[in-house]
Amino acid sequence: MNDSADAPTESGESAQNPSGLWFQDTGTLGERTRRVLLELLKGPYVSGAQSPQLWSALVADESIVRSRLHDLFLELVIDKIDEFAFTRKVVSEEIDVPAAVRSERLTFLDTAMLLVLRQLLLAAPGERRVIVDREEVYERLAIYRTGDESTFQRNLNGAWSRMSNRLRVLHKAGEERFEISPMVKFLIDEDQVRELIDVYERITSGEAKGSIAEAGLSSHATDDPDDPEGSDPDSGLGTDDSEEDEA
């Protein structure tokens, strides 16, 4: 008796699951939809301009992707005009929602730089692309300087690197020219905007004497016990309100 006759074959498995991509694959999503779901989980976002095929898959299967994310206590945020999407923790008063993704920890200067980029973006309504140079952004942040100039410059470079590589809200558009991603509108909330503007006004009035610590940007605490640093539950980004390292 041939035992192999009773064993499922690779073609038999594929026939049982028409969505299967490999032997014994039980998934039900198409390949591109799986890839876009994976990119959303990896973060920080999916862009239609940068990944048009993934974006098409997301738009076509939005309801399915949204449902799969809900299984993980995550909400899909999608902007079909600027063509980007990202995930954030579900906010509900009905259940205790667990944290599904790790929050990004930002310094004060990171958050201030996000505010500047957001202001530059909103100052150009209707523009398809908003291009800035590094020095323009650095000049706007000079008011927040603490410590010596070389330390502040190093901290600025570190924040700029995080904007470009980790958060991906700056994309090179030429020699020392960078395009601002519309994603910055979602990475800093209105409470943080108001607090940073208050810090700026107190520094310019002389009340805070140019010190970030004396100006006192408050933290956005979360109810997640595994996130002691404090994070913004809406954007999924954590904030560190301490001053930059002056070593």
FENBELVEN-V377825 format. One record per residue. N is the residue number from 1. SS is DSSP state (~ for helix, > for strand, _ for the rest). Layout:
BEGIN
<<N & SS> <N & SS>>
END
This chain:
BEGIN
<<1 & _> <2 & _> <3 & ~> <4 & ~> <5 & ~> <6 & _> <7 & _> <8 & _> <9 & _> <10 & ~> <11 & ~> <12 & ~> <13 & ~> <14 & ~> <15 & ~> <16 & ~> <17 & _> <18 & _> <19 & _> <20 & _> <21 & _> <22 & _> <23 & _> <24 & _> <25 & _> <26 & _> <27 & _> <28 & _> <29 & _> <30 & _> <31 & ~> <32 & ~> <33 & ~> <34 & ~> <35 & ~> <36 & ~> <37 & ~> <38 & ~> <39 & ~> <40 & ~> <41 & ~> <42 & ~> <43 & _> <44 & _> <45 & _> <46 & >> <47 & >> <48 & _> <49 & _> <50 & _> <51 & _> <52 & ~> <53 & ~> <54 & ~> <55 & ~> <56 & ~> <57 & ~> <58 & ~> <59 & ~> <60 & ~> <61 & _> <62 & ~> <63 & ~> <64 & ~> <65 & ~> <66 & ~> <67 & ~> <68 & ~> <69 & ~> <70 & ~> <71 & _> <72 & _> <73 & _> <74 & >> <75 & >> <76 & >> <77 & >> <78 & >> <79 & >> <80 & _> <81 & _> <82 & _> <83 & _> <84 & >> <85 & >> <86 & >> <87 & >> <88 & >> <89 & >> <90 & _> <91 & _> <92 & _> <93 & _> <94 & _> <95 & _> <96 & _> <97 & _> <98 & _> <99 & _> <100 & _> <101 & _> <102 & _> <103 & _> <104 & >> <105 & >> <106 & >> <107 & _> <108 & ~> <109 & ~> <110 & ~> <111 & ~> <112 & ~> <113 & ~> <114 & ~> <115 & ~> <116 & ~> <117 & ~> <118 & ~> <119 & ~> <120 & ~> <121 & ~> <122 & ~> <123 & _> <124 & _> <125 & _> <126 & _> <127 & _> <128 & _> <129 & _> <130 & _> <131 & >> <132 & >> <133 & >> <134 & ~> <135 & ~> <136 & ~> <137 & ~> <138 & ~> <139 & ~> <140 & ~> <141 & ~> <142 & ~> <143 & ~> <144 & ~> <145 & _> <146 & _> <147 & _> <148 & _> <149 & ~> <150 & ~> <151 & ~> <152 & ~> <153 & ~> <154 & ~> <155 & ~> <156 & ~> <157 & ~> <158 & ~> <159 & ~> <160 & ~> <161 & ~> <162 & ~> <163 & ~> <164 & ~> <165 & ~> <166 & ~> <167 & _> <168 & _> <169 & _> <170 & >> <171 & >> <172 & >> <173 & >> <174 & >> <175 & _> <176 & _> <177 & >> <178 & >> <179 & >> <180 & >> <181 & _> <182 & _> <183 & _> <184 & ~> <185 & ~> <186 & ~> <187 & ~> <188 & _> <189 & _> <190 & ~> <191 & ~> <192 & ~> <193 & ~> <194 & ~> <195 & ~> <196 & ~> <197 & ~> <198 & ~> <199 & ~> <200 & ~> <201 & ~> <202 & ~> <203 & ~> <204 & ~> <205 & _> <206 & _> <207 & _> <208 & _> <209 & _> <210 & _> <211 & _> <212 & ~> <213 & ~> <214 & ~> <215 & ~> <216 & _> <217 & _> <218 & _> <219 & _> <220 & _> <221 & _> <222 & _> <223 & _> <224 & _> <225 & _> <226 & _> <227 & _> <228 & _> <229 & _> <230 & _> <231 & >> <232 & >> <233 & _> <234 & _> <235 & _> <236 & _> <237 & >> <238 & >> <239 & >> <240 & _> <241 & _> <242 & _> <243 & _> <244 & _> <245 & _> <246 & _> <247 & _>>
END
